Amino acid sequence: METTIITIGGMTCMGCVGSVKRVLDGFAGVTQAEVTLQPAQATVTFDPAKANLQGIKNAISDAGYDVA
Ligand SMILES: [Cu+2]
């Protein structure tokens, strides 16, 4: 497993946090996701054999949020 912190732009409320968490929880290969507003970031644990960081970032960005 690999754990990484992704800084996310555009989250303004707990609804946004919930949306991002839903995206991450539903992403194949992600085993754990913690999303916070302050600081605006996600701590994601995933299986590198099943998911890659760029794909996870793309999913967040497809949901309407900004990732570095
Ligand atoms: Cu919101």
PDB file of the backbone (N, CA, C, O) and the ligand in Angstrom, with CONECT records:
HET     CU  A 101       1
ATOM      1  N   MET A   1       0.840  -1.188   0.000  1.00  0.00           N
ATOM      2  CA  MET A   1       0.000   0.000   0.000  1.00  0.00           C
ATOM      3  C   MET A   1       0.877   1.241   0.000  1.00  0.00           C
ATOM      4  O   MET A   1       1.996   1.253   0.514  1.00  0.00           O
ATOM      5  N   GLU A   2       0.324   2.271  -0.593  1.00  0.00           N
ATOM      6  CA  GLU A   2       1.041   3.535  -0.682  1.00  0.00           C
ATOM      7  C   GLU A   2       0.103   4.607  -0.123  1.00  0.00           C
ATOM      8  O   GLU A   2      -1.091   4.607  -0.425  1.00  0.00           O
ATOM      9  N   THR A   3       0.634   5.508   0.680  1.00  0.00           N
ATOM     10  CA  THR A   3      -0.186   6.587   1.219  1.00  0.00           C
ATOM     11  C   THR A   3       0.382   7.913   0.749  1.00  0.00           C
ATOM     12  O   THR A   3       1.585   8.161   0.837  1.00  0.00           O
ATOM     13  N   THR A   4      -0.501   8.757   0.250  1.00  0.00           N
ATOM     14  CA  THR A   4      -0.051  10.044  -0.233  1.00  0.00           C
ATOM     15  C   THR A   4      -1.042  11.127   0.155  1.00  0.00           C
ATOM     16  O   THR A   4      -2.225  10.859   0.360  1.00  0.00           O
ATOM     17  N   ILE A   5      -0.551  12.340   0.252  1.00  0.00           N
ATOM     18  CA  ILE A   5      -1.419  13.477   0.560  1.00  0.00           C
ATOM     19  C   ILE A   5      -1.588  14.303  -0.707  1.00  0.00           C
ATOM     20  O   ILE A   5      -0.608  14.711  -1.330  1.00  0.00           O
ATOM     21  N   ILE A   6      -2.825  14.543  -1.076  1.00  0.00           N
ATOM     22  CA  ILE A   6      -3.135  15.330  -2.273  1.00  0.00           C
ATOM     23  C   ILE A   6      -3.765  16.648  -1.829  1.00  0.00           C
ATOM     24  O   ILE A   6      -4.793  16.652  -1.152  1.00  0.00           O
ATOM     25  N   THR A   7      -3.161  17.743  -2.205  1.00  0.00           N
ATOM     26  CA  THR A   7      -3.722  19.058  -1.904  1.00  0.00           C
ATOM     27  C   THR A   7      -4.823  19.358  -2.918  1.00  0.00           C
ATOM     28  O   THR A   7      -4.627  19.195  -4.123  1.00  0.00           O
ATOM     29  N   ILE A   8      -5.969  19.791  -2.429  1.00  0.00           N
ATOM     30  CA  ILE A   8      -7.132  19.992  -3.295  1.00  0.00           C
ATOM     31  C   ILE A   8      -7.627  21.421  -3.200  1.00  0.00           C
ATOM     32  O   ILE A   8      -7.815  21.955  -2.107  1.00  0.00           O
ATOM     33  N   GLY A   9      -7.836  22.035  -4.351  1.00  0.00           N
ATOM     34  CA  GLY A   9      -8.376  23.386  -4.391  1.00  0.00           C
ATOM     35  C   GLY A   9      -9.848  23.348  -4.764  1.00  0.00           C
ATOM     36  O   GLY A   9     -10.293  22.441  -5.467  1.00  0.00           O
ATOM     37  N   GLY A  10     -10.602  24.333  -4.294  1.00  0.00           N
ATOM     38  CA  GLY A  10     -11.990  24.474  -4.706  1.00  0.00           C
ATOM     39  C   GLY A  10     -13.003  23.889  -3.752  1.00  0.00           C
ATOM     40  O   GLY A  10     -14.205  23.999  -3.991  1.00  0.00           O
ATOM     41  N   MET A  11     -12.543  23.259  -2.657  1.00  0.00           N
ATOM     42  CA  MET A  11     -13.489  22.746  -1.666  1.00  0.00           C
ATOM     43  C   MET A  11     -13.845  23.892  -0.722  1.00  0.00           C
ATOM     44  O   MET A  11     -12.959  24.535  -0.158  1.00  0.00           O
ATOM     45  N   THR A  12     -15.157  24.149  -0.550  1.00  0.00           N
ATOM     46  CA  THR A  12     -15.565  25.281   0.274  1.00  0.00           C
ATOM     47  C   THR A  12     -16.390  24.881   1.480  1.00  0.00           C
ATOM     48  O   THR A  12     -16.567  25.690   2.390  1.00  0.00           O
ATOM     49  N   CYS A  13     -16.900  23.660   1.518  1.00  0.00           N
ATOM     50  CA  CYS A  13     -17.755  23.272   2.642  1.00  0.00           C
ATOM     51  C   CYS A  13     -17.669  21.768   2.841  1.00  0.00           C
ATOM     52  O   CYS A  13     -16.990  21.065   2.092  1.00  0.00           O
ATOM     53  N   MET A  14     -18.374  21.281   3.868  1.00  0.00           N
ATOM     54  CA  MET A  14     -18.324  19.851   4.149  1.00  0.00           C
ATOM     55  C   MET A  14     -18.985  19.034   3.038  1.00  0.00           C
ATOM     56  O   MET A  14     -18.706  17.845   2.884  1.00  0.00           O
ATOM     57  N   GLY A  15     -19.864  19.678   2.266  1.00  0.00           N
ATOM     58  CA  GLY A  15     -20.459  18.985   1.127  1.00  0.00           C
ATOM     59  C   GLY A  15     -19.398  18.633   0.098  1.00  0.00           C
ATOM     60  O   GLY A  15     -19.403  17.544  -0.476  1.00  0.00           O
ATOM     61  N   CYS A  16     -18.488  19.575  -0.125  1.00  0.00           N
ATOM     62  CA  CYS A  16     -17.377  19.330  -1.053  1.00  0.00           C
ATOM     63  C   CYS A  16     -16.503  18.204  -0.522  1.00  0.00           C
ATOM     64  O   CYS A  16     -16.090  17.317  -1.270  1.00  0.00           O
ATOM     65  N   VAL A  17     -16.229  18.247   0.769  1.00  0.00           N
ATOM     66  CA  VAL A  17     -15.406  17.207   1.386  1.00  0.00           C
ATOM     67  C   VAL A  17     -16.056  15.841   1.165  1.00  0.00           C
ATOM     68  O   VAL A  17     -15.390  14.863   0.827  1.00  0.00           O
ATOM     69  N   GLY A  18     -17.395  15.804   1.369  1.00  0.00           N
ATOM     70  CA  GLY A  18     -18.129  14.546   1.173  1.00  0.00           C
ATOM     71  C   GLY A  18     -18.068  14.087  -0.272  1.00  0.00           C
ATOM     72  O   GLY A  18     -17.938  12.892  -0.539  1.00  0.00           O
ATOM     73  N   SER A  19     -18.163  15.028  -1.212  1.00  0.00           N
ATOM     74  CA  SER A  19     -18.111  14.676  -2.635  1.00  0.00           C
ATOM     75  C   SER A  19     -16.763  14.061  -2.980  1.00  0.00           C
ATOM     76  O   SER A  19     -16.693  13.035  -3.658  1.00  0.00           O
ATOM     77  N   VAL A  20     -15.694  14.693  -2.511  1.00  0.00           N
ATOM     78  CA  VAL A  20     -14.356  14.190  -2.810  1.00  0.00           C
ATOM     79  C   VAL A  20     -14.157  12.818  -2.154  1.00  0.00           C
ATOM     80  O   VAL A  20     -13.580  11.909  -2.751  1.00  0.00           O
ATOM     81  N   LYS A  21     -14.641  12.687  -0.923  1.00  0.00           N
ATOM     82  CA  LYS A  21     -14.481  11.411  -0.233  1.00  0.00           C
ATOM     83  C   LYS A  21     -15.215  10.302  -0.986  1.00  0.00           C
ATOM     84  O   LYS A  21     -14.713   9.183  -1.102  1.00  0.00           O
ATOM     85  N   ARG A  22     -16.413  10.623  -1.497  1.00  0.00           N
ATOM     86  CA  ARG A  22     -17.195   9.634  -2.241  1.00  0.00           C
ATOM     87  C   ARG A  22     -16.429   9.183  -3.489  1.00  0.00           C
ATOM     88  O   ARG A  22     -16.381   7.996  -3.813  1.00  0.00           O
ATOM     89  N   VAL A  23     -15.839  10.152  -4.172  1.00  0.00           N
ATOM     90  CA  VAL A  23     -15.066   9.831  -5.377  1.00  0.00           C
ATOM     91  C   VAL A  23     -13.914   8.887  -5.020  1.00  0.00           C
ATOM     92  O   VAL A  23     -13.670   7.898  -5.711  1.00  0.00           O
ATOM     93  N   LEU A  24     -13.212   9.210  -3.933  1.00  0.00           N
ATOM     94  CA  LEU A  24     -12.042   8.416  -3.554  1.00  0.00           C
ATOM     95  C   LEU A  24     -12.456   7.032  -3.063  1.00  0.00           C
ATOM     96  O   LEU A  24     -11.835   6.029  -3.416  1.00  0.00           O
ATOM     97  N   ASP A  25     -13.513   6.984  -2.245  1.00  0.00           N
ATOM     98  CA  ASP A  25     -13.979   5.689  -1.730  1.00  0.00           C
ATOM     99  C   ASP A  25     -14.429   4.778  -2.866  1.00  0.00           C
ATOM    100  O   ASP A  25     -14.329   3.555  -2.767  1.00  0.00           O
ATOM    101  N   GLY A  26     -14.929   5.384  -3.952  1.00  0.00           N
ATOM    102  CA  GLY A  26     -15.422   4.590  -5.065  1.00  0.00           C
ATOM    103  C   GLY A  26     -14.352   4.255  -6.089  1.00  0.00           C
ATOM    104  O   GLY A  26     -14.622   3.560  -7.069  1.00  0.00           O
ATOM    105  N   PHE A  27     -13.146   4.741  -5.869  1.00  0.00           N
ATOM    106  CA  PHE A  27     -12.087   4.535  -6.844  1.00  0.00           C
ATOM    107  C   PHE A  27     -11.433   3.173  -6.614  1.00  0.00           C
ATOM    108  O   PHE A  27     -10.959   2.885  -5.514  1.00  0.00           O
ATOM    109  N   ALA A  28     -11.408   2.339  -7.653  1.00  0.00           N
ATOM    110  CA  ALA A  28     -10.849   0.992  -7.522  1.00  0.00           C
ATOM    111  C   ALA A  28      -9.381   1.057  -7.108  1.00  0.00           C
ATOM    112  O   ALA A  28      -8.580   1.756  -7.729  1.00  0.00           O
ATOM    113  N   GLY A  29      -9.044   0.328  -6.062  1.00  0.00           N
ATOM    114  CA  GLY A  29      -7.670   0.287  -5.600  1.00  0.00           C
ATOM    115  C   GLY A  29      -7.406   1.168  -4.394  1.00  0.00           C
ATOM    116  O   GLY A  29      -6.396   1.010  -3.707  1.00  0.00           O
ATOM    117  N   VAL A  30      -8.330   2.109  -4.137  1.00  0.00           N
ATOM    118  CA  VAL A  30      -8.181   2.964  -2.957  1.00  0.00           C
ATOM    119  C   VAL A  30      -8.747   2.217  -1.755  1.00  0.00           C
ATOM    120  O   VAL A  30      -9.899   1.783  -1.771  1.00  0.00           O
ATOM    121  N   THR A  31      -7.937   2.071  -0.721  1.00  0.00           N
ATOM    122  CA  THR A  31      -8.384   1.320   0.456  1.00  0.00           C
ATOM    123  C   THR A  31      -8.795   2.238   1.600  1.00  0.00           C
ATOM    124  O   THR A  31      -9.571   1.849   2.472  1.00  0.00           O
ATOM    125  N   GLN A  32      -8.268   3.461   1.591  1.00  0.00           N
ATOM    126  CA  GLN A  32      -8.633   4.385   2.662  1.00  0.00           C
ATOM    127  C   GLN A  32      -8.476   5.807   2.162  1.00  0.00           C
ATOM    128  O   GLN A  32      -7.505   6.132   1.480  1.00  0.00           O
ATOM    129  N   ALA A  33      -9.444   6.658   2.506  1.00  0.00           N
ATOM    130  CA  ALA A  33      -9.366   8.054   2.098  1.00  0.00           C
ATOM    131  C   ALA A  33      -9.876   8.936   3.215  1.00  0.00           C
ATOM    132  O   ALA A  33     -10.969   8.724   3.741  1.00  0.00           O
ATOM    133  N   GLU A  34      -9.085   9.922   3.572  1.00  0.00           N
ATOM    134  CA  GLU A  34      -9.504  10.883   4.585  1.00  0.00           C
ATOM    135  C   GLU A  34      -9.412  12.255   3.939  1.00  0.00           C
ATOM    136  O   GLU A  34      -8.358  12.642   3.433  1.00  0.00           O
ATOM    137  N   VAL A  35     -10.517  12.988   3.958  1.00  0.00           N
ATOM    138  CA  VAL A  35     -10.546  14.303   3.316  1.00  0.00           C
ATOM    139  C   VAL A  35     -10.841  15.356   4.373  1.00  0.00           C
ATOM    140  O   VAL A  35     -11.744  15.186   5.193  1.00  0.00           O
ATOM    141  N   THR A  36     -10.082  16.438   4.353  1.00  0.00           N
ATOM    142  CA  THR A  36     -10.307  17.523   5.304  1.00  0.00           C
ATOM    143  C   THR A  36     -10.382  18.854   4.549  1.00  0.00           C
ATOM    144  O   THR A  36      -9.845  19.016   3.453  1.00  0.00           O
ATOM    145  N   LEU A  37     -11.078  19.801   5.197  1.00  0.00           N
ATOM    146  CA  LEU A  37     -11.241  21.130   4.598  1.00  0.00           C
ATOM    147  C   LEU A  37     -10.117  22.050   5.057  1.00  0.00           C
ATOM    148  O   LEU A  37      -9.634  22.882   4.289  1.00  0.00           O
ATOM    149  N   GLN A  38      -9.701  21.896   6.312  1.00  0.00           N
ATOM    150  CA  GLN A  38      -8.606  22.696   6.871  1.00  0.00           C
ATOM    151  C   GLN A  38      -7.544  21.757   7.420  1.00  0.00           C
ATOM    152  O   GLN A  38      -7.716  21.237   8.523  1.00  0.00           O
ATOM    153  N   PRO A  39      -6.480  21.525   6.715  1.00  0.00           N
ATOM    154  CA  PRO A  39      -6.169  22.017   5.376  1.00  0.00           C
ATOM    155  C   PRO A  39      -6.969  21.259   4.309  1.00  0.00           C
ATOM    156  O   PRO A  39      -7.439  20.146   4.544  1.00  0.00           O
ATOM    157  N   ALA A  40      -7.113  21.875   3.149  1.00  0.00           N
ATOM    158  CA  ALA A  40      -7.894  21.275   2.066  1.00  0.00           C
ATOM    159  C   ALA A  40      -7.052  20.209   1.373  1.00  0.00           C
ATOM    160  O   ALA A  40      -6.281  20.496   0.457  1.00  0.00           O
ATOM    161  N   GLN A  41      -7.220  18.990   1.829  1.00  0.00           N
ATOM    162  CA  GLN A  41      -6.401  17.916   1.279  1.00  0.00           C
ATOM    163  C   GLN A  41      -7.052  16.555   1.506  1.00  0.00           C
ATOM    164  O   GLN A  41      -7.987  16.405   2.292  1.00  0.00           O
ATOM    165  N   ALA A  42      -6.524  15.584   0.794  1.00  0.00           N
ATOM    166  CA  ALA A  42      -6.959  14.200   0.965  1.00  0.00           C
ATOM    167  C   ALA A  42      -5.744  13.353   1.277  1.00  0.00           C
ATOM    168  O   ALA A  42      -4.709  13.466   0.620  1.00  0.00           O
ATOM    169  N   THR A  43      -5.872  12.511   2.274  1.00  0.00           N
ATOM    170  CA  THR A  43      -4.847  11.517   2.566  1.00  0.00           C
ATOM    171  C   THR A  43      -5.385  10.193   2.045  1.00  0.00           C
ATOM    172  O   THR A  43      -6.381   9.671   2.546  1.00  0.00           O
ATOM    173  N   VAL A  44      -4.716   9.664   1.041  1.00  0.00           N
ATOM    174  CA  VAL A  44      -5.240   8.514   0.316  1.00  0.00           C
ATOM    175  C   VAL A  44      -4.278   7.336   0.414  1.00  0.00           C
ATOM    176  O   VAL A  44      -3.082   7.467   0.152  1.00  0.00           O
ATOM    177  N   THR A  45      -4.819   6.195   0.791  1.00  0.00           N
ATOM    178  CA  THR A  45      -4.037   4.969   0.782  1.00  0.00           C
ATOM    179  C   THR A  45      -4.560   4.089  -0.345  1.00  0.00           C
ATOM    180  O   THR A  45      -5.759   3.821  -0.432  1.00  0.00           O
ATOM    181  N   PHE A  46      -3.662   3.646  -1.198  1.00  0.00           N
ATOM    182  CA  PHE A  46      -4.099   2.857  -2.350  1.00  0.00           C
ATOM    183  C   PHE A  46      -3.090   1.764  -2.668  1.00  0.00           C
ATOM    184  O   PHE A  46      -1.926   1.816  -2.272  1.00  0.00           O
ATOM    185  N   ASP A  47      -3.581   0.779  -3.395  1.00  0.00           N
ATOM    186  CA  ASP A  47      -2.751  -0.327  -3.848  1.00  0.00           C
ATOM    187  C   ASP A  47      -2.151   0.066  -5.199  1.00  0.00           C
ATOM    188  O   ASP A  47      -2.881   0.183  -6.183  1.00  0.00           O
ATOM    189  N   PRO A  48      -0.830   0.271  -5.259  1.00  0.00           N
ATOM    190  CA  PRO A  48      -0.215   0.739  -6.505  1.00  0.00           C
ATOM    191  C   PRO A  48      -0.368  -0.249  -7.663  1.00  0.00           C
ATOM    192  O   PRO A  48      -0.160   0.113  -8.821  1.00  0.00           O
ATOM    193  N   ALA A  49      -0.726  -1.482  -7.354  1.00  0.00           N
ATOM    194  CA  ALA A  49      -0.954  -2.456  -8.425  1.00  0.00           C
ATOM    195  C   ALA A  49      -2.313  -2.245  -9.087  1.00  0.00           C
ATOM    196  O   ALA A  49      -2.543  -2.705 -10.205  1.00  0.00           O
ATOM    197  N   LYS A  50      -3.217  -1.546  -8.388  1.00  0.00           N
ATOM    198  CA  LYS A  50      -4.581  -1.387  -8.899  1.00  0.00           C
ATOM    199  C   LYS A  50      -4.928   0.051  -9.251  1.00  0.00           C
ATOM    200  O   LYS A  50      -5.845   0.296 -10.034  1.00  0.00           O
ATOM    201  N   ALA A  51      -4.201   0.998  -8.679  1.00  0.00           N
ATOM    202  CA  ALA A  51      -4.517   2.407  -8.920  1.00  0.00           C
ATOM    203  C   ALA A  51      -3.217   3.177  -9.012  1.00  0.00           C
ATOM    204  O   ALA A  51      -2.202   2.773  -8.445  1.00  0.00           O
ATOM    205  N   ASN A  52      -3.251   4.285  -9.725  1.00  0.00           N
ATOM    206  CA  ASN A  52      -2.062   5.135  -9.728  1.00  0.00           C
ATOM    207  C   ASN A  52      -2.465   6.554  -9.357  1.00  0.00           C
ATOM    208  O   ASN A  52      -3.616   6.963  -9.512  1.00  0.00           O
ATOM    209  N   LEU A  53      -1.492   7.276  -8.870  1.00  0.00           N
ATOM    210  CA  LEU A  53      -1.755   8.608  -8.325  1.00  0.00           C
ATOM    211  C   LEU A  53      -2.378   9.530  -9.360  1.00  0.00           C
ATOM    212  O   LEU A  53      -3.292  10.292  -9.046  1.00  0.00           O
ATOM    213  N   GLN A  54      -1.887   9.462 -10.593  1.00  0.00           N
ATOM    214  CA  GLN A  54      -2.425  10.358 -11.619  1.00  0.00           C
ATOM    215  C   GLN A  54      -3.902  10.068 -11.864  1.00  0.00           C
ATOM    216  O   GLN A  54      -4.700  10.990 -12.039  1.00  0.00           O
ATOM    217  N   GLY A  55      -4.267   8.782 -11.876  1.00  0.00           N
ATOM    218  CA  GLY A  55      -5.669   8.420 -12.077  1.00  0.00           C
ATOM    219  C   GLY A  55      -6.547   8.947 -10.958  1.00  0.00           C
ATOM    220  O   GLY A  55      -7.655   9.425 -11.198  1.00  0.00           O
ATOM    221  N   ILE A  56      -6.048   8.858  -9.743  1.00  0.00           N
ATOM    222  CA  ILE A  56      -6.791   9.354  -8.579  1.00  0.00           C
ATOM    223  C   ILE A  56      -6.961  10.865  -8.691  1.00  0.00           C
ATOM    224  O   ILE A  56      -8.045  11.396  -8.450  1.00  0.00           O
ATOM    225  N   LYS A  57      -5.886  11.549  -9.056  1.00  0.00           N
ATOM    226  CA  LYS A  57      -5.968  13.004  -9.217  1.00  0.00           C
ATOM    227  C   LYS A  57      -6.952  13.384 -10.316  1.00  0.00           C
ATOM    228  O   LYS A  57      -7.702  14.352 -10.181  1.00  0.00           O
ATOM    229  N   ASN A  58      -6.945  12.614 -11.409  1.00  0.00           N
ATOM    230  CA  ASN A  58      -7.866  12.895 -12.502  1.00  0.00           C
ATOM    231  C   ASN A  58      -9.318  12.759 -12.041  1.00  0.00           C
ATOM    232  O   ASN A  58     -10.175  13.550 -12.434  1.00  0.00           O
ATOM    233  N   ALA A  59      -9.587  11.757 -11.209  1.00  0.00           N
ATOM    234  CA  ALA A  59     -10.953  11.538 -10.724  1.00  0.00           C
ATOM    235  C   ALA A  59     -11.402  12.714  -9.868  1.00  0.00           C
ATOM    236  O   ALA A  59     -12.556  13.134  -9.953  1.00  0.00           O
ATOM    237  N   ILE A  60     -10.511  13.247  -9.047  1.00  0.00           N
ATOM    238  CA  ILE A  60     -10.840  14.409  -8.216  1.00  0.00           C
ATOM    239  C   ILE A  60     -11.112  15.611  -9.109  1.00  0.00           C
ATOM    240  O   ILE A  60     -12.066  16.361  -8.897  1.00  0.00           O
ATOM    241  N   SER A  61     -10.258  15.778 -10.108  1.00  0.00           N
ATOM    242  CA  SER A  61     -10.407  16.889 -11.005  1.00  0.00           C
ATOM    243  C   SER A  61     -11.668  16.762 -11.866  1.00  0.00           C
ATOM    244  O   SER A  61     -12.311  17.767 -12.169  1.00  0.00           O
ATOM    245  N   ASP A  62     -12.026  15.533 -12.261  1.00  0.00           N
ATOM    246  CA  ASP A  62     -13.265  15.303 -13.012  1.00  0.00           C
ATOM    247  C   ASP A  62     -14.497  15.667 -12.161  1.00  0.00           C
ATOM    248  O   ASP A  62     -15.541  16.046 -12.692  1.00  0.00           O
ATOM    249  N   ALA A  63     -14.355  15.544 -10.845  1.00  0.00           N
ATOM    250  CA  ALA A  63     -15.459  15.870  -9.945  1.00  0.00           C
ATOM    251  C   ALA A  63     -15.593  17.379  -9.756  1.00  0.00           C
ATOM    252  O   ALA A  63     -16.525  17.843  -9.099  1.00  0.00           O
ATOM    253  N   GLY A  64     -14.677  18.136 -10.324  1.00  0.00           N
ATOM    254  CA  GLY A  64     -14.806  19.594 -10.304  1.00  0.00           C
ATOM    255  C   GLY A  64     -13.869  20.322  -9.352  1.00  0.00           C
ATOM    256  O   GLY A  64     -14.044  21.512  -9.089  1.00  0.00           O
ATOM    257  N   TYR A  65     -12.877  19.611  -8.837  1.00  0.00           N
ATOM    258  CA  TYR A  65     -11.943  20.253  -7.905  1.00  0.00           C
ATOM    259  C   TYR A  65     -10.553  20.331  -8.529  1.00  0.00           C
ATOM    260  O   TYR A  65     -10.245  19.642  -9.501  1.00  0.00           O
ATOM    261  N   ASP A  66      -9.736  21.180  -7.947  1.00  0.00           N
ATOM    262  CA  ASP A  66      -8.403  21.408  -8.508  1.00  0.00           C
ATOM    263  C   ASP A  66      -7.349  20.613  -7.751  1.00  0.00           C
ATOM    264  O   ASP A  66      -7.292  20.643  -6.522  1.00  0.00           O
ATOM    265  N   VAL A  67      -6.520  19.906  -8.499  1.00  0.00           N
ATOM    266  CA  VAL A  67      -5.387  19.217  -7.886  1.00  0.00           C
ATOM    267  C   VAL A  67      -4.106  19.694  -8.561  1.00  0.00           C
ATOM    268  O   VAL A  67      -4.093  20.034  -9.744  1.00  0.00           O
ATOM    269  N   ALA A  68      -3.051  19.708  -7.790  1.00  0.00           N
ATOM    270  CA  ALA A  68      -1.771  20.183  -8.313  1.00  0.00           C
ATOM    271  C   ALA A  68      -1.222  19.193  -9.327  1.00  0.00           C
ATOM    272  O   ALA A  68      -0.147  19.414  -9.885  1.00  0.00           O
TER     273      ALA A  68
HETATM  274 CU    CU A 101     -19.044  22.635  -0.821  1.00  0.00          CU2+
END
